[in-house]
Amino acid sequence: MVENQFSRKMKIFYSDNDGEFIKLRPILAARGISHFTTAPHTPQQNGTVERRHRHIVNTGMALLHHASAPSTY
């Protein structure tokens, strides 16, 4: 979990308007996390979320590589 790994509380969660993320709103709100989404019917904004997601994945992969973790992770 983000709070455990970085000793920081998650404040904001960005996503597109896909159903699996919308269903998380009550859970996020209960933990005081703001949930922002892209505007509906604007696929050109999906790039924003995709870039953020790619950054997170790339950071995780770099951390795993630096830790000499097996590539299966």
VENHU-V430964 format. One record per residue. N is the residue number from 1. PSI is psi in radians with two decimals (999 if undefined). NEAR is the number of other C-alpha atoms within 8 Angstrom. Layout:
N_PSI_NEAR, N_PSI_NEAR
This chain:
1_2.58_4, 2_-0.77_9, 3_-0.63_9, 4_-0.70_7, 5_-0.71_7, 6_0.06_6, 7_0.65_7, 8_2.55_8, 9_2.34_6, 10_2.30_8, 11_-0.64_7, 12_2.44_8, 13_2.08_9, 14_2.42_8, 15_3.02_11, 16_-3.06_10, 17_0.50_10, 18_2.63_7, 19_-0.67_6, 20_-0.49_6, 21_-0.59_10, 22_-0.63_8, 23_-0.31_7, 24_-0.20_8, 25_-0.83_9, 26_-0.65_7, 27_-0.79_7, 28_-0.76_11, 29_-0.67_10, 30_-0.44_7, 31_0.11_6, 32_0.44_7, 33_2.20_11, 34_2.40_9, 35_2.03_11, 36_2.45_8, 37_2.83_8, 38_2.83_10, 39_2.48_8, 40_2.59_5, 41_0.56_4, 42_1.36_8, 43_-0.37_6, 44_-0.36_5, 45_-0.21_9, 46_-0.43_10, 47_-0.62_8, 48_-0.88_7, 49_-0.71_11, 50_-0.71_8, 51_-0.74_8, 52_-0.74_8, 53_-0.77_8, 54_-0.68_8, 55_-0.77_8, 56_-0.78_8, 57_-0.80_8, 58_-0.68_8, 59_-0.78_8, 60_-0.74_8, 61_-0.68_8, 62_-0.70_8, 63_-0.73_8, 64_-0.72_11, 65_-0.76_9, 66_-0.57_7, 67_0.04_6, 68_0.62_6, 69_2.62_8, 70_2.60_6, 71_-0.24_5, 72_-0.33_3, 73_999_5
